[in-house]
Amino acid sequence: MSDLDFTKTQLAVFGVILLLAVDDINPVKILLHVFTNLAPWHIASVSIFAMVYVFISELKPLLYFAVKVFFHSILSIFFREVQIVGRDNIPRYGPVIFVGNHANQFIDGLMMLCTCEHKISYLIAEKSWNRRVIGDLAWALDAVPVKRAQDSSQKGIGTITMGKTLIELQTSAKDSDDDDDNNQNKTKVPLIEVEGFGTKFTKQLTLGDKIRPPGVVIAMKVVQLESDTSLFLDATGIDQQNELPTTTTPVTFEILKKVDQKVVYEKVLDKLASGGAIGIFPEGGSHDRTDLLPLKVGVALIAYSALEKDGITVPIIPVGLNYFRGHRFRGRAVVEYGKPVFIEPSTLKDYKTGGSSKRIVCSDLLDRIQDSMKSVIVTTPDYDSLQLIHTARRLYQRKELEASQKQDLSRRFAEGYKQLVLAVGGDPPEEFVELQNRLEAYQRELTELGIRDYQVSGLDREKDILLDSDARPDDVLREIRLPYQIAHVLVLMLLAALPAIFLNLPVGLIARLYAESRRKKALAKSKVKIRAYDVMLSEKVVLCIVLVPTFWVLYGLSFYYFTSLDGPAIALFFFAMPLFSYMSIMWAEAGMVDLKDLRPYVMRLFPSSRRRLAALPATRKKLQHDLRSFIKRVGPLFGQLYYGKEVNWSLFQEMSRKGEGGLTDSPSRASFLSAASSVESLSGIAEDERSEELKKEE
């Protein structure tokens, strides 16, 4: 809703209230006064009939609007903050395809839904579509169910071994992803030879089915069936990702049957042709990794089909869904919309040709979509590296940054870190390892002391009392205002206690246990999840949608049958329960923030902890100085990644994928060692500078 529409709505609402409040200008009262034969129920009946007619005729748009408002309230409860970056990149009119990383299961769709003005129809797994509550809400949002091969996978008979090298054999275009079965152009495809032991390939498999060995993310398509014990798999793209799943010892395997998505494509193309928006998560499934999974080709086929069938060049908007403690209650999220990706109209001819030409243009589009998706998230090899990146970014920045600036700086650190690791070939110099270890040690110290990085600077104000080992606990209490802190927590907790205990606590405990059980099941079934944290918040939300109103109804019935309250009082209590529940969440959150802050305050009562806390500001300053010095020496090796005011992240990812190291070539090991040694040679001077700085500050 635009600002003008919101203003009009406000004026309309207040105008109606005015008409109802003053009898002399109330149109219904005037009508009844003029036409004395009319009764109030006549007008009420006509109004009810008109409302029912409008509701039925506009059922889907009204349901979509109602569900969107509902999910807005859900996100405001479950997330402390949701920041939006790059909304100007979204076209205001016309068809759009939104592609997002899938890091938080159903929450990902809600984030896109509530941060975008377009009416989005999602592609949702048929498995989820068939679940109660989720399927009902998906229907209200006009989602399109998609049957996924992995949802009906079956265990293969026997065991297999896979060839060590890629070979190239001739295959017809009809064995590829092409929909045109009459195209018999020959094309070369990189293949992996599979040998079976006790297998029945000809009975269990057909061309187009996929095989996935244990521990492998990517399933590979069967393109040639030789016999019950021999076949060939399409290995396109596997060698580029260094994920060739070869094995000389027999292993079990899964079979993913080919699924005909013709009906799905038709529904999606109809929506795009009518100017609608489609939401797709092209990784195929939710996961909790710190990088993208290989993308499915479906989004490329949809985009090209829209251009071929309706002549529409649909903009493909990447959506970066970045979560901070996203699996927990009251986490934080940054939703970043990137610049659109378009199909080159000149490539449509190659798409229509089919065979290798179609494969090449679809693969190229998919690569560009992947580059654009990586340009709106922060990708790292693992979770520990991601934590290291965020710690370094906080220390490096000189002032508080906006969400877009934080995202940009985090990406610079992440890409620089990956290039440095690549440049040194897994054998980093001591200076780099030492700095990394110090960053990790600093973060561990913060965790053990129960303090955040932004609080460290405040410890300087209490430096004298912290350093005084002879200080009495009463002096410490007086200086650090601990009694005030405790009183503030108690007030907030008392305000939140009654509604929280009866309205929120039972639901929260049940939801936590339920989400943990669902997480374990999802982890056991998945081939790509690490800890399956991506499913937890979604399962909590789904359960709360059912349990919360159930508890409200039970409390309402209890008041009706077991108290002497009259109907209006019970109705007031019932309709006030949502407000009480929400306010208790806000009060409890404020209390929990203070409660977490109490731990470092309490630890300052003990001399040993006091000394550790007192040392933190100096440790931070020294680490900050060394980090900035290191980046100042190494940074110029990265060109615009270091110097550039703005970085075209899509171009950077594209050049990185092509082995060109982003905007500049990756720094060589010799260049990096030279820069690192220059940092070491200046360490004595830097130490003297730090000493002088500390003396001046004291």
N, C-alpha and C positions, 0 to 999 in steps of 0.2 A: 504494500500500500504506500503510495507516494505521500509526501507531506500535504499536498493540496487535497487529496482524497481523505486523509485523516482529518483535516480541518473541516471539510464538508460534512463528514460523519459526526464530528463533535457538534457542529451547528444544528444538524438535523435532530440529534438526540436531545439537545437542550431545548430546541423548538418544540418537540413533541411533549416534553415535560411541562413546558410553559402552557401549552394548550390544555393539557390534562389538569393542571393545577388551578386554572381560572375558568369557572363555569361559563362566564359570559362570552368567552371566545372558544369554548370547547365545541368542535364541529358536530360531534355526536349529540350533545345536549341541544344544540341549536336545531339539528335535524328532527329530533324527537319533539321539540317544542312547536315547530312549524307543522309537521305531519303528525297529528295527534293519534292517528290510527296505527302508527308504528309502535312496536314494543321493543325494548332493548334486546330481547332474544332474537328478533328478526335480523337486526344488524350483526349480532354476534354469530348467527348461523351463516350468513353470507361471508363474513370474515373468515370463519373456520373453513368453509368450503374453498375460498380463494387461497388460503394458506396451504391447505392440503394439495391443491392443484399445482401451485408454484413449487412446493417441496418435491412432488413426484416428478414434475417436468424438469426440474433442475437438481435432481437427487445427487448425481455424481459430483458436480461442482461444489454443492453445499457440503457434502461429506468430506471432500478434499479440504475445504476451508476449515471445517470443524476439526478434522484430524490434525491439520497443521497447527491450529491454535492449541490443541491438546498437547502436541509434542513440543511446542514452544515452552509450555509450562513444565513438561517433563525435563527438558534440558536445563531449564533455570533451577530446577531442584537438584539434579544429579551432577551439574557442573557449576563450579564456582565462577568460572569466566570462560566465555567463548569469544575470541577475537577473530575478525574477518579482514583478510588482506586481498587486494587485487580485484575487488568487485567490479571495478570499471572495465575489466577485460571481458565481461559477459555481455554479449549482444542483447539489446533490449527487446528485439522482435525477431521473429522467424525461428526456424527449426535449429536445435542445438543438441549436441551429444556431449554429456558430461562424463568424464572418465576419472575415477578416483582410486587411490590406493585403499586396500581393504585391510585396515589395521584394527577394527573394533566392531566386527560383525554388523548387527542391525543398526548400531549407533551411527555408523558411517552414513547410511541413508538418511537418518534423521538430521545429521549435521548439514548435509547438502540441501535437504528439504527446507530447513528453517533459516538458512542463510542466503537463500536465492529466491528471487521473485518469480521465476519461471514455474509453471506447473510441470513437475517432473514425473514421468512414468518410468519406474525402475524395471530392470530385468532381475527377477528374483528366482532363486533356485526352487524347483518344484517341490523339493523336500521341505523347504521352509514354507512354501505356499500351502502345503497340506497341514501345517501346524495350526492349532486353534490360537486365537488372538493375533498371532503374527499374520496368518493367512487372511483373516478378516480385515485387519488394518491395511494389508497390501491390496486387497480388493478395493477398499475405499479410496486408496491412492492410485487406482487404475494401473497397477503393476502388471507386468507380463511374465507369467511363469515359464521357466526354462528347465528342461530336463537335462541334468548333467550326467556325463558318463561315470564320473567317480562315485556318484550316489548309488549306483547299482553295479559296482565292481564285483567280480567273482574270482575265486582262486583258480589258478590254472593247474591242470593235471601234470604231474611230473616236475622236473627241474630243467634249467637251461644254463648254457654258457654263452657268452657274447664275445665276438671278435675283438682283438686288440687294436685293429687299425680300421680306418674308414676306407671303404672302397666305393667305386662309382660304377653303377650298372645302368643299362638303358631301361627305362620304364615309360609307359604311356601316360599321357596327360590325364587320362581318366582315373589313374590311381592316385592322383594328387588331390588337393582340396577343391578342385574345380567342380562346379555344379553341372557343367556341360559334358555329359558322358559321351557325346558324339565326337568330341575333339580327340583325335588320335595322333596329334603332334608328339614326337618323341622328345624327351627332355632328360638330362642327366641329373640324378639325385644322389647325394651321399648316403650310403647305406651301411648298416651294421648287420653282419651275418650272425644268426642265432641258431645254435644247435641244441636240440631237445633230448632229454633222457626220460623215457617213459611218458612222453607227451602225446597228445592227440590234437595237433594243430588244425588239421583239416576239419575236425568235428567241432572244435570249440571256437575257431576263429574264422572270420571272413575278411576280405580286403577292406581297409578303413578302420577296423578295430585297433585298439591300442594295447601295448604291453608295458607294465611298469615293474621293474625289479624292486626288491626291498631296499629301503633307504634312499630311493631316487625320487626327486621332486617331479621330473618331467616324464610323462608317458609318451612312448614312441609308437608311431602308426605302422601297421603292417601294410607293406606295399607289394610284397611277393610271397606267395605260399608255395613252397617247393614240395613238401611232404609232411607227414605227421611229425617229423623230427627236424625239419629245416625250414627256415623262413628268413626274410630280410625286413629290417625296420628302417623307416625314414629317419635319418640322423641330421636333418637340416637344422642348423643353429646350435647343435650340441657342441660341436668342436669349438665354436667361437666362445662359448661360455666355460670351456675347460671342465665340462661335466660329463665326459664320455663314460657311461656306466659299463665298463668292460669287466669281465670276471672269467677266470679260468676254472674256478671251482663251481660246480653246479649249485644254483640257488633257486628258490621258489619265485613265483611271479604272479602278478595280478592281471586280469583281463578287463579292459574297459570297452564295452561294446559301442559301436558307432551309433550316434543318435541323429535322427533326421530333424533339423531345425527349420524346415521350410515354413511351417505355420508361424513360428516365432518371428522369422524375418518378415513375413507378410504383415503381421500386426505392427511391428516396429516401423516398417516403411510407410504404412498408412498414417501412423502418428506423425512421422517426420514430414510427410507430404502435406498434412493439414497444419503445419507450423508448430507442432508440439516439440517438447524436449524429452530426451531419453537419458536416463542415468544408468551407467554401466560400470561395473568393477571388473576390468579385463583380466585381473590376475586369476579370476575363476573361483576363489574361495578366500575366506578370512584367515589371517595368520598374525603372529606376533613377532615377526622378524624385523630387522632394522634396514632391510632393503627390499626392493620389489621382487616378486616372483616373475618368471617368464610370462608374458602376456599371451592371452588366447587370440586367435586370428579373427574371431567373430566381429569385433568392432571395426576392423578394416573392411571386412566383407559388407557390413551394413552401410558404411560410408560410401563405398564404391557402388553398391546396389542402388542407393538413393540417387547418386549421380547418373547411373545408367538408366534407371527406370523413369525418374521424374525430373532429371536435369538439375538437381539441387546439389550445390556444393555446401555441405553442412559443416559449420565450424565445430571443431572438437576441442572442448575446453578441459584442460587438466585441472583437477582439484586435489590439492594437498591437504590431507587430514592428519594434522600433527597433534599428538596427545601427550600430556604430561600427567603421569599417574592416571591414565585413562581408564584403567580397569577398576579404579577405586571411586568411592563416593566423594563428590565435591572436588573432582579433578579439574584440569584446565585444558583447553583446546585452542589451536590456531588453525583456521580454515583459510587456505590460500588458493585463490583462483589465478591460474596462469594465462599466458597469451594463447589464443586459439591456434590450432593446427588445421591446415586446409589441404585438400587433395589437389595435386597439380592436374588441371583438366586435360593436359596433353597425354597423361598416362592412362586415360580411359581406354584408348585404343589397345594398349597392351593388356589391360584387364579383360577386354572383350575377346582378345586373341586366345586366352586361356593358356594352359600348359605352363611352361617355365616363365613366360612373360607375365602371366597373372600372378604366379608365385613371387616373382621378383618385386612387382609394384606393391603387392600386399605386404610383403616383408619390409619393404622400405617405409611404407606408411606406419606399420607397427613399430618400427624402430624410432621413427620421429615422435610417435605418441609416447613411447617409453621415455624418450629424452625429455619431452615436455612434462611428464609426470614426475620425473626425478628432479626437475627444475623447481618444483613447489614443495619438496620434502627434504629432509636432511637424512642422507643415507650413509651408513657406516657398516663395517664388516660385522660388528657384533654389538651387544648392549653395553659391554664395558667400554668400548671405544666411544659410544654415544655419550656415556656419562663423562668420559674424559674431555670430549669436545665441549660439552656444556660448562664444565668447570673452567676450562681454558678461556672460553668466551666471556664468562662472567669476570674473570680476573683481567682480561685484556681491555674490555670496554671501559671508557673513561667517564661515561655519564649514563644515565638511564635512557634506554632506547625504546622506540616504538616497536610494535610486533613485527612489522615488515623489516625493520633494521636488524632486529634480533635474528630473524629467519635468515637474512642475507649473510650476516656475520657468522652464524653457525654453519651455513653451507660453505663459506670460504674456509673455515677451520676444517670441516669434514673433508672437503676435496683436497686441501693442502696436506692434511694428514695422510690421506690415501696415497697421494703422489709421492710424499716423502718415503713412506713405507715401500712403495714400488721402486723408488729410485735406489734405495740402499739394498735392495734384493734380499730382504729378510735378515740383514746383518747391520743394524743401526749402530752408529758410533756411541761411545760412552756418554757424551754430552746429551744426546737425544734421549737415551735410556734413563739417565739420571733425572732430567727434567720431567719426563713422564712419570717416573717413580715418585718424585716429589709432589706432583699434582695429585696422584692417587693417594699418597700418604696424607696430604692436606684434607682431601675429601673424607678419608676415613676418620681423621681427627675430629672433623666437624660432626660426623655421624655419631661417634662415641660420646662427644660432649653434649649432643642434643642441641646443636646450634646451627643456624643457616649462615651462608656466606655474607649476606647483607647485614647480619647482626655483628659481624666481627669488628667493623669500624666503630661501632658504639662502645666496644670494650675499652677504648682509649680513655673515655670519659671517667671510667672507674678504675683507671690504672693504679692509682696510689693504694686504694683499699685492697685491690687484688694482689698486689705485690707484697703487702704487709702481712707477713706470716704470723705476726703477733696480734693481729687484729682480732677482737672478740666477735662472736656471732652477732651480738646486739649492734655493734658498729656496722657490720656488713648489712644487716637487715635495714638499718636506717639509711645507709648510703644507696642501696640498690632498690629501695622502695618495694621490698617484697610483700609487706602487709597490704599495701594498696593493690598489688597484683593479685593476691589471694582473694581480697574482698571483691575485686572486679569479676573474677572467675565465679565466685560463689553467687553473686547477684545474677549473672547470666545463666548459670546452671539452674538456679531456683526458678527463673522465668521459664526456662525450657523444660523443667523437670516433669511437671504434671502432664502436659500434652504429649511430651516425648515418650514417657513411660507407657501411656495407654494407647497412643495412636501410632507412634513411629517405631518404638523399640521392638515390639513383637514382630512387626513386618521386617525390620532390618535384620534381626537375628535369623529368621526363617530364610530370607533372601540370600544371606551370606552362605548359609549351609547348602542351600539349593544350588547356588552358583558354583560353589566349590565342587559339588558332585558332578555337575554338568561339565565343568572344566576337565575333570579327570577322564570322563567319558570321551570328550572331544579330543583330548591328547592321545588317548589309546587308539582312536580311529584314524587320526590324521597322520599324513606323511610329511607335512611341511611345518607344523606348529612346533615351537620350542618348549613353551610352558602352557600354551593355550590360554593365556591371560586375555586374549582378544574376545573370548566368548563370555567372560564373567559379567561385565556391566550390562550386556544385552539381556542375559538371563535374569539379572536382578530387576531390570526395568519391566520385563515381561511378567515376572511374578508379582511385582508391586502393582501393576495395572489391574491384576485380578484381586490381590489380597486387600489393598487399601480400601476400595469401596465395600468389600465384603465386611471388613471390620466396622466401617461406618454404619452399615445396615444392622449389624449385630448389636452395636451400641444403641442405635435408635430403637430397636425392638426391646432391648433390655430396659431402657427408660420408659417405654410405653407400658410394658407388662409389670415392671417391678418398682415403679415410682408413682407418686400421686400427681406428677406434673400434667398440666393440660396439653392439648394438642398444639397450640401455637408455641408454647415453650419448648416442647420436644422438637418441633419443626425448626425453630430458631437454633437450637443446639445442633441439630443434624446439619443444617446448612452452614453453620459456623465451624464445623470440624475441619474442612479443608483449610480455612484461614488459620486455625489453631495449629494444625499440622505443619503448615508452611512456616509460620512464625517461629515455632519451636526449632525447626531446622536452622533458621537464620541465627537464632540465639545460641543454639548448641554449637554451631560452627564458630561463632565469635568466641564462645567459651573454650572450645578446643584449641583455637589459635593461642589464646592466653595460657591454656594448660600446657601446651607444648613449650611455650616460652618460659614456663616455670621451672622446667628441668635445669637449664643452665643457671637460673637464679639460685635454685636449691644447691646445685653442685658448687657454687661459689662459697658456700658455708664451710667447705672442707679445704684445708690448706693445699693439699696435693692438686685438687682440681683447680683451685685458684691460680696456681702457678702455670698450669697448662693453658688456662684461659688468658692469663696475662701475656703469655708468649705468642698467642695467635696473631694479634695485629702485626707484630714485627715479622712473623713467619709469612704472613700474607703479603706484606710490602716487599719483602725480599724475593718471594716467589713471583710476584707481579712484575718486579723490575727485571728479573732474569728471563721471564717469559717474553716480555716486550723486547728485550735486547736480542733474544734468540730470533724472534720474528723479524725484527729490524734487519738482521743479517741475512736470514734465509729468505725472507719475503720477496726481495727483488728477483729471485730466480723464477718466480711464477708470473712475472709480467703483470697483466691487468687483474689477475686474481688478487694481487697485492695492491697495485696502484689504482686500478679502475674504480671510479666513483660508482658506476653501475655495471653489473655483469649480466650479459645475456646468457642466462643459465641454460636455456634450451640449446643454444649454440655450443656452450661449454660441454654439455653432456654429449652432444653429437660428436664433437671433435675428440672427446675422451673415448667414446665408443670406437671411433675409427683409429685409435692408437696415436692420436696427435697430442694427447695430454691436456686437452682443454684449449684455452686461448693461447697457450704457449706450450712448447715441448716440455715434457716432464724433466725436472732437473736431474742431471746425471749424478752418479755417486760421487765422482770427483768434485763437482761443483758444490755438492752438499757438504762433503767432508771439509772442503776448503772454507766454506762459510762457518761450519761448526767449529773448526780449529781457530778461526778468527774470534769467535765468541769466547773460546777457552783462553786465548791469549790476552783478552781484555778483562778476564775475570778478576784479576788483582785490582785493576783500576776501578772496575765496577764495585768491588767490595769497599774500596776507599770512599767512593762516591756515596754508597749507601750509609756508611758510617757517619759521614759528614751530614747527610740528610737527617739521620736519626738524632744527631746531636743538636741540629738546629731546631728540630721539632720539640725536643725535650726542653 
